[in-house]
Amino acid sequence: MTADGEAAEPTETDEQAILHMLIPGARARIDGQLSDGDAVDSKALGILGVDAGAVALLVAVRSDLLSLWWLPAAALGVAGILLLAAVWPRTFDVGPDTRTFYETMGASTRLAASRQMLAELLAAIDVNETRLPGKKRLFKAGFRLLVIAIIGALAVAIAS
Protein backbone atom coordinates (compact mmCIF):
# COMPACT_ATOMS: atom_id res chain seq x y z
CA MET A 1 0.00 0.00 0.00
CA THR A 2 1.14 3.48 -0.74
CA ALA A 3 0.89 6.36 1.73
CA ASP A 4 -2.48 7.41 0.27
CA GLY A 5 -3.99 3.90 0.70
CA GLU A 6 -3.75 2.69 -2.90
CA ALA A 7 -2.28 -0.70 -3.79
CA ALA A 8 1.28 -0.53 -5.03
CA GLU A 9 2.07 -1.89 -8.48
CA PRO A 10 3.70 -5.31 -8.28
CA THR A 11 7.36 -5.33 -9.17
CA GLU A 12 9.44 -7.93 -10.94
CA THR A 13 10.74 -9.01 -7.53
CA ASP A 14 7.18 -9.54 -6.32
CA GLU A 15 6.34 -11.67 -9.34
CA GLN A 16 9.50 -13.72 -8.89
CA ALA A 17 8.61 -14.29 -5.23
CA ILE A 18 5.13 -15.47 -6.21
CA LEU A 19 6.53 -17.82 -8.84
CA HIS A 20 9.03 -19.09 -6.28
CA MET A 21 6.07 -19.98 -4.02
CA LEU A 22 3.96 -21.62 -6.75
CA ILE A 23 6.49 -23.79 -8.59
CA PRO A 24 7.19 -26.17 -5.65
CA GLY A 25 3.45 -26.54 -5.09
CA ALA A 26 2.89 -27.42 -8.74
CA ARG A 27 5.70 -29.98 -8.62
CA ALA A 28 4.23 -31.47 -5.44
CA ARG A 29 0.82 -31.71 -7.13
CA ILE A 30 2.33 -33.67 -10.03
CA ASP A 31 4.09 -35.97 -7.55
CA GLY A 32 0.76 -36.46 -5.79
CA GLN A 33 -0.94 -37.34 -9.06
CA LEU A 34 1.74 -39.91 -9.84
CA SER A 35 1.42 -41.36 -6.33
CA ASP A 36 -2.37 -41.54 -6.70
CA GLY A 37 -1.93 -43.50 -9.92
CA ASP A 38 0.51 -45.88 -8.25
CA ALA A 39 -1.86 -46.37 -5.32
CA VAL A 40 -4.74 -47.29 -7.63
CA ASP A 41 -2.44 -49.75 -9.43
CA SER A 42 -1.38 -51.38 -6.16
CA LYS A 43 -4.94 -51.76 -4.92
CA ALA A 44 -6.16 -53.06 -8.27
CA LEU A 45 -3.39 -55.66 -8.45
CA GLY A 46 -4.20 -56.89 -4.94
CA ILE A 47 -7.90 -57.13 -5.72
CA LEU A 48 -7.06 -58.82 -9.02
CA GLY A 49 -5.27 -61.55 -7.03
CA VAL A 50 -8.41 -62.09 -4.95
CA ASP A 51 -10.46 -62.19 -8.14
CA ALA A 52 -8.21 -64.80 -9.74
CA GLY A 53 -8.33 -66.90 -6.57
CA ALA A 54 -12.12 -66.76 -6.47
CA VAL A 55 -12.38 -67.81 -10.12
CA ALA A 56 -9.97 -70.69 -9.51
CA LEU A 57 -11.97 -71.82 -6.47
CA LEU A 58 -15.25 -71.74 -8.39
CA VAL A 59 -13.78 -73.73 -11.24
CA ALA A 60 -12.24 -76.25 -8.83
CA VAL A 61 -15.50 -76.96 -7.00
CA ARG A 62 -17.90 -76.52 -9.93
CA SER A 63 -19.01 -80.15 -9.85
CA ASP A 64 -20.25 -79.66 -6.28
CA LEU A 65 -22.19 -76.48 -7.10
CA LEU A 66 -25.47 -75.78 -8.86
CA SER A 67 -25.30 -75.53 -12.62
CA LEU A 68 -25.36 -71.75 -12.25
CA TRP A 69 -21.77 -71.63 -10.95
CA TRP A 70 -20.69 -70.05 -14.21
CA LEU A 71 -22.70 -66.84 -13.58
CA PRO A 72 -20.56 -65.61 -10.66
CA ALA A 73 -17.48 -66.95 -12.46
CA ALA A 74 -18.33 -64.85 -15.51
CA ALA A 75 -18.94 -61.80 -13.33
CA LEU A 76 -15.56 -62.39 -11.65
CA GLY A 77 -14.01 -62.60 -15.11
CA VAL A 78 -15.50 -59.25 -16.12
CA ALA A 79 -14.33 -57.74 -12.82
CA GLY A 80 -10.84 -59.03 -13.61
CA ILE A 81 -10.94 -57.37 -17.02
CA LEU A 82 -11.97 -54.05 -15.45
CA LEU A 83 -9.17 -54.32 -12.90
CA LEU A 84 -6.65 -55.12 -15.63
CA ALA A 85 -7.87 -52.07 -17.54
CA ALA A 86 -7.31 -49.98 -14.41
CA VAL A 87 -3.66 -51.03 -14.19
CA TRP A 88 -3.06 -50.80 -17.92
CA PRO A 89 -0.07 -48.47 -18.40
CA ARG A 90 -0.94 -44.84 -18.95
CA THR A 91 1.45 -42.02 -19.66
CA PHE A 92 1.34 -39.27 -17.09
CA ASP A 93 2.92 -35.88 -17.74
CA VAL A 94 5.73 -35.19 -15.28
CA GLY A 95 6.39 -31.67 -16.50
CA PRO A 96 9.06 -30.28 -18.77
CA ASP A 97 12.06 -32.32 -19.82
CA THR A 98 15.01 -30.85 -17.92
CA ARG A 99 17.45 -30.90 -20.83
CA THR A 100 14.99 -29.41 -23.31
CA PHE A 101 13.90 -26.77 -20.82
CA TYR A 102 17.50 -25.77 -20.13
CA GLU A 103 18.37 -25.67 -23.82
CA THR A 104 15.32 -23.52 -24.51
CA MET A 105 15.34 -21.25 -21.47
CA GLY A 106 19.01 -21.31 -20.39
CA ALA A 107 19.77 -17.91 -21.91
CA SER A 108 16.59 -16.20 -20.69
CA THR A 109 16.01 -14.22 -17.53
CA ARG A 110 15.16 -15.85 -14.23
CA LEU A 111 11.68 -14.36 -14.36
CA ALA A 112 10.98 -15.61 -17.89
CA ALA A 113 12.28 -19.09 -17.07
CA SER A 114 10.18 -19.22 -13.88
CA ARG A 115 7.07 -18.14 -15.77
CA GLN A 116 7.66 -20.81 -18.39
CA MET A 117 8.36 -23.49 -15.77
CA LEU A 118 5.11 -22.74 -13.94
CA ALA A 119 3.17 -22.70 -17.22
CA GLU A 120 4.54 -26.12 -18.21
CA LEU A 121 3.92 -27.59 -14.76
CA LEU A 122 0.33 -26.33 -14.76
CA ALA A 123 -0.18 -27.84 -18.24
CA ALA A 124 1.15 -31.18 -16.95
CA ILE A 125 -1.24 -31.04 -13.99
CA ASP A 126 -4.15 -30.41 -16.36
CA VAL A 127 -3.18 -33.35 -18.58
CA ASN A 128 -2.91 -35.68 -15.58
CA GLU A 129 -6.25 -34.52 -14.21
CA THR A 130 -7.89 -35.95 -17.34
CA ARG A 131 -6.15 -39.36 -17.07
CA LEU A 132 -6.45 -40.26 -13.39
CA PRO A 133 -10.27 -40.26 -13.03
CA GLY A 134 -10.69 -42.96 -15.70
CA LYS A 135 -8.22 -45.19 -13.88
CA LYS A 136 -10.12 -44.69 -10.62
CA ARG A 137 -13.51 -45.35 -12.26
CA LEU A 138 -12.30 -48.64 -13.71
CA PHE A 139 -10.95 -49.71 -10.33
CA LYS A 140 -14.19 -48.85 -8.53
CA ALA A 141 -16.33 -50.62 -11.13
CA GLY A 142 -14.12 -53.71 -11.00
CA PHE A 143 -14.15 -53.78 -7.20
CA ARG A 144 -17.93 -53.38 -7.01
CA LEU A 145 -18.47 -56.13 -9.55
CA LEU A 146 -16.06 -58.37 -7.63
CA VAL A 147 -18.06 -57.91 -4.43
CA ILE A 148 -21.33 -58.63 -6.22
CA ALA A 149 -19.84 -61.71 -7.89
CA ILE A 150 -18.49 -63.05 -4.59
CA ILE A 151 -21.91 -62.60 -3.01
CA GLY A 152 -23.37 -64.45 -5.99
CA ALA A 153 -20.81 -67.23 -5.60
CA LEU A 154 -21.68 -67.55 -1.93
CA ALA A 155 -25.37 -67.77 -2.81
CA VAL A 156 -24.65 -70.53 -5.35
CA ALA A 157 -22.48 -72.37 -2.81
CA ILE A 158 -25.09 -72.12 -0.04
CA ALA A 159 -27.90 -73.23 -2.37
CA SER A 160 -25.92 -76.30 -3.46
N, C-alpha and C positions, 0 to 999 in steps of 0.2 A: 504494500500500500504506500502511496505517496503521502506527503504531508497534508494534502487537501482531501484525502480519503478515497482517491481513485486507485484502481488496481494498476500496478506497474506492468509494463510490457515484459513478457518473458524474454530472457536473454538466451544466447547460445549455451551458456553454462547451465542455465535452468533446464533447457531441453536435454542436454547431455546427462544431467543428473536424473531426469525422468527416465530416459532410455536406460541408464545404468540400473535403475530400479526394476524396469519391466523385462529386460532381457533374461535375467535369471529365472523370473517367474514363468516366462514362456518356455524356457528350456525344461523347467521342472514339470510343466504341464505335459510336454511331449513325453518326458520320462514316465509320468503317471499313465499316459495313454498306452505306452508300450507295456508297462507293468499290468495294466488292466487286461490287455490282450493276452499276456502270458498267464494271468490268473484264470481267465476263461478257458484257455487251452488245458491247463493243469486239471481243472475241475472236470472238463469234458472228457479227458483221457481216463480219469479215475472212474467216472460214471460209465464210460464205454466198457471198461473192464467188468463192471457189475453187469452190464447189459449182456456182454458175451458169455459170462458165467451163467446167467439166467437162461439164455438160449440153449447153451450146452446142457444144462440140467433138464430143461423141458424135452429136448431131443432124447436124452438118455432114458428118461422115464416115460416116454410117450406111450409105450404099450400098457402102462398101468393107469393111464389117464383116459378120460372121455375122448371121443373122436374129435372134439373141438379143441384139442391141445394146440393145434396149428394157429388158431386165432391169436392167442397171446404171443405165440412165437413170431408170427408175422408182425404184430405190433412192436415187439422188441427189435425185430429187424429194421423196421422203419425208424425207430428211435435211434438205433445204431447209425443209420445213414445220416440222420440229422446231426448227431454228435460228431460224426466224421466230417461233415460239412462245416461244423463250427471250428474244428481244429485245422481245416484245410489252410495251407499257408496263404497269407495275405501280405501285401507289401504296405508297410506303414512308412510315412514320411518322417524322417528324423531331423529334418531341417537342412540347411545348406551344406554342401560338400565343402569341407575345410579348405582343400587345395584350390578348388574352383573359386571359392569366395575370396581367398587371399589373392589369387591371380587377378581377379576382377577388381577387388576393392583395396588392394595393398597400397596403391598410390593415392588414394582418396583421403579426405580428412577424417578425423575420428568421428565427428558428428555424422557425416554421410555414411560411413561404414556402419555405425550403430543403428542409424535409421534403416539401412538395408537389411541388417541382421534381424532386427525386430520384424520387419515386413516379411522376411522369408520364414521366420519362426511362426508367425501368426498364420501364414499360408499353410504351413505344415500342420499346425493344430487343426485348421479347418478341414484339410484333407482327411486327417485321422478321425475327426468327428463324424465323417460320413461312413467310415469303414467299421468302426467298433460296434455300433448298434446292431448291425446285421449279424455279427458274430455272437453277440449276446442273445439275440432273438432265437437263433438256431439252437443255442445251448438250452435256453429255457423251454423251447418246444420239445426238444429231444428228452429233456429231463421229465417234463410233464407226461409225455407219452410213455416213458419208461415206468413211471409210477403207476399209471393206468394199466399198462400191460402186466406189471407184477401183480396188481390187484386181480386182474383177470386170470392170471395163472394160478393164483391162490384159490380163486373161485372154482376153476376147473379141477384143481387138485382136491379140494374139499368135497366137491360133488362126485368125485370118482369113488 
